[in-house]
């Protein structure tokens, strides 16, 4: 998809928050804003994304991890723990 530049003005505290949030989640402020706007567009046009459960093992694993995230029992690891040298 072609991209364009959009200049916006936001409060300093929101700008600081989005920068920290993006860094903690290994993404960019642009990507966070893009995903927010895309979600807004999908809700506005009623184009909700659907999870595809074609592979039963994938479906089961996705359902299990979703439940563990919701109940707080998921064990989180740092990026270096997972992909470190």
C-alpha positions in Angstrom: 0.0 0.0 0.0 1.3 3.4 -0.9 1.9 5.7 2.1 1.5 9.4 2.6 2.7 11.8 5.3 0.1 13.2 7.7 1.2 15.9 10.2 -0.9 16.0 13.4 -0.6 17.9 16.6 -1.2 16.2 20.0 -0.6 17.0 23.6 2.9 16.4 24.9 1.8 13.8 27.4 0.1 11.8 24.7 3.2 12.0 22.4 5.4 10.8 25.3 3.0 8.0 26.1 2.8 6.8 22.5 6.6 6.8 22.1 7.1 4.8 25.3 4.2 2.4 24.4 5.7 1.8 20.9 9.2 1.2 22.3 7.9 -1.3 24.9 5.9 -3.1 22.2 8.7 -3.1 19.7 6.8 -1.1 17.1 6.6 2.5 16.0 4.2 5.3 16.9 3.1 5.4 13.2 2.2 1.8 13.3 0.2 2.2 16.6 -1.7 5.1 15.1 -2.2 3.2 11.8 -3.7 0.2 13.6 -6.0 2.4 15.7 -7.3 4.2 12.6 -7.7 0.9 10.7 -9.7 -0.5 13.6 -11.9 2.6 13.6 -12.4 2.2 9.9 -13.4 -1.4 10.2 -15.8 -0.7 13.0 -17.3 2.2 11.0 -17.7 0.0 7.9 -18.7 -3.1 9.9 -15.7 -5.0 8.5 -14.7 -6.9 11.6 -11.8 -9.3 11.1 -12.5 -12.9 11.7 -10.1 -15.5 13.1 -9.6 -18.4 10.7 -9.6 -21.7 12.5 -8.8 -24.0 9.5 -6.1 -26.0 11.4 -7.7 -27.6 14.5 -4.3 -27.6 16.3 -3.9 -23.9 15.6 -7.4 -23.2 16.7 -7.0 -25.1 20.0 -3.6 -23.4 20.7 -5.0 -20.0 20.0 -8.1 -20.6 22.2 -5.8 -21.8 25.0 -3.4 -18.9 24.9 -6.3 -16.4 24.7 -7.8 -17.9 27.9 -4.4 -17.8 29.7 -3.9 -14.2 28.7 -7.4 -13.3 30.0 -7.0 -15.1 33.3 -3.5 -13.8 33.9 -1.8 -17.2 33.9 0.3 -16.7 30.7 4.0 -16.6 31.3 5.7 -13.6 29.6 9.3 -13.5 28.3 11.5 -10.7 27.2 12.5 -10.4 23.5 16.1 -11.5 24.4 14.9 -14.6 26.3 13.0 -15.7 23.2 15.3 -14.5 20.4 18.5 -13.8 22.2 21.9 -15.1 21.3 
